[in-house]
Amino acid sequence: MTTDQRWFHRRGLLARDGWESVVDAGTPGWRHTGLRVTHLTKGEELQLAETGVERIVVPLSGSFTVAHRDDERVTTTRLHGRTSVFSGPTDVLYLSSASTAVLTGEGRIAVASSPTDDVRPTRYIAASETPVELRGAGASSRQVHNFGTPQALDAARLIVCEVITPAANWSSYPPHKHDEHHPGAESRLEEIYYFEAAPVAGSDASADAAFGLFSTYSSPAGDIDINAMVRTGDIALVPYGYHGPAVAAPGYDLYYLNVMAGPDAEREWLISDDPAHAWVRDTWNGQDVDPRLPYDNGKEGRH
């Protein structure tokens, strides 16, 4: 097993300023995206005091209150959240690059970000508004929550979604890249993967035992090598290169939050499959989507 130490970080190794993990422009080799993750307890508060950064506040588990200042007006938004990342979509809050905010509540929370001076309106997105996509088929079935993609959100640069991969399934597959600018075909996007894993419903396994696997490898844009066992709280940074698969080990479901932005003028999510593996997409034709999907709050026995 190999991990490129510049680009793969175990839980807690990026701790800073009261956050469990921080990725931002202070991270070596990183420019366009950011992520902050932590577990908040009752009575704690965390400041988002910087402007010139657009953000999406994403409850991972629990519920939160965001007091945000926009145009000298302070608004309090309640994020109802969810039991866990495997409980279906959550409501989220997009904060404009002119906003500051204070977070309170109980549970795990993530804040995705991208630096920009372009001010788009702050927007609350209810869980019921989130486009839920069942992507792939068979053992490549996964569930995607597209609350922060160009089709769903008016943002300046930031593209955010989250993916649930049922136990023993593959996602981020075929391996693909977005590190060259080819108009209409491929866009340049840095990407952050934040992972969580959990034993399948009804299992007696320890949550600490849950894991998946993740790979990234080199492309003409740059050399990178990640082949890692990933657990809750781990973070992979993908500045370039082919990435995938992300594999949920049998017995354990896998979640990841994707944060993307890049230098191109257009906010587009355009990918190129590795030509050696692109043919796999054709094998999905005629296969059914995994019947375990979708995972949502209405399903009994979820995590």
Secondary structure, DSSP 4 states (H G I P E B T S, - for coil): --B-TTTEE-TTTT-BTTBSEEESTTSTT--S-EEEEEEE-TT-EEEE---SEEEEEEEEEEEEEEEEEETTEEEEEEEEEESSTTS----EEEE-TT-EEEEEEEEEEEEEEEE-S-----EEE-GGGS-EEEES-GGG-EEEEEEESTTT---SS-EEEEEEE-TT-EES-S-EE--S-BTTTB---EEEEEEEEEEPTT--S-GGG--EEEEEEEETTEEEEEEEEE-TT-EEEESSSEEEEEEEPTTEEEEEEEEEE-SSSS-----EE-TTTGGGGGGGTTPPPPTTPPP-TTSTT--
